[in-house]
Amino acid sequence: MGVKSSFESSLQGLEESVEQLESGDLTLDQALKVFSSGVSQAETCRKALHQVELQVEQLLQADDGTLQSESFDGE
């Protein structure tokens, strides 16, 4: 599974976990399982974003090996 599909599926799963937890319809045991799954999905998203950030940094590397730092927010 590629970074993009892994991120997108984990993000969707995380959103579903949040919706389930916010509904208040889960037992404590169910809520704990959904929360644990959400934490795992959030970590997968974090790792995917970090991997993409490293790829962007590699693309911004100058010919002399130095990195040109650029903001991701367009500033």
LINPE-V940531 format. One record per residue. N is the residue number from 1. RES is the residue in one small letter. SS is DSSP state (alpha for helix, beta for strand, coil for the rest). PSI is psi in radians with two decimals (* if undefined). OMEGA is omega in whole degrees, 0 to 359 (* if undefined). Layout:
BEGIN
n=(N/N)
res=(RES/RES)
ss=(SS/SS)
psi=(PSI/PSI)
omega=(OMEGA/OMEGA)
END
This chain:
BEGIN
n=(1/2/3/4/5/6/7/8/9/10/11/12/13/14/15/16/17/18/19/20/21/22/23/24/25/26/27/28/29/30/31/32/33/34/35/36/37/38/39/40/41/42/43/44/45/46/47/48/49/50/51/52/53/54/55/56/57/58/59/60/61/62/63/64/65/66/67/68/69/70/71/72/73/74/75)
res=(m/g/v/k/s/s/f/e/s/s/l/q/g/l/e/e/s/v/e/q/l/e/s/g/d/l/t/l/d/q/a/l/k/v/f/s/s/g/v/s/q/a/e/t/c/r/k/a/l/h/q/v/e/l/q/v/e/q/l/l/q/a/d/d/g/t/l/q/s/e/s/f/d/g/e)
ss=(coil/coil/alpha/alpha/alpha/alpha/alpha/alpha/alpha/alpha/alpha/alpha/alpha/alpha/alpha/alpha/alpha/alpha/alpha/alpha/alpha/alpha/alpha/coil/coil/coil/coil/alpha/alpha/alpha/alpha/alpha/alpha/alpha/alpha/alpha/alpha/alpha/alpha/alpha/alpha/alpha/alpha/alpha/alpha/alpha/alpha/alpha/alpha/alpha/alpha/alpha/alpha/alpha/alpha/alpha/alpha/alpha/alpha/coil/beta/coil/coil/coil/coil/coil/beta/coil/coil/coil/coil/coil/coil/coil/coil)
psi=(2.29/2.95/-0.79/-0.86/-0.61/-0.78/-0.85/-0.72/-0.65/-0.68/-0.74/-0.76/-0.67/-0.76/-0.70/-0.68/-0.76/-0.77/-0.76/-0.77/-0.68/-0.39/-0.53/0.17/0.01/2.59/2.94/-0.74/-0.75/-0.75/-0.68/-0.71/-0.75/-0.72/-0.78/-0.75/-0.73/-0.71/-0.73/-0.74/-0.66/-0.69/-0.69/-0.74/-0.77/-0.78/-0.71/-0.75/-0.67/-0.73/-0.74/-0.69/-0.73/-0.67/-0.69/-0.74/-0.68/-0.67/-0.46/0.06/2.26/2.92/-0.54/0.07/-0.15/2.64/2.39/1.97/2.21/2.48/2.49/-0.29/0.15/0.15/*)
omega=(181/181/183/182/177/179/184/180/178/178/178/178/178/178/178/178/180/179/180/181/180/182/181/183/184/171/180/180/178/180/180/179/179/179/179/177/179/178/179/179/178/178/177/177/180/180/180/179/178/179/178/178/178/178/178/179/178/180/182/181/181/181/181/177/179/178/174/183/177/181/178/184/175/179/*)
END
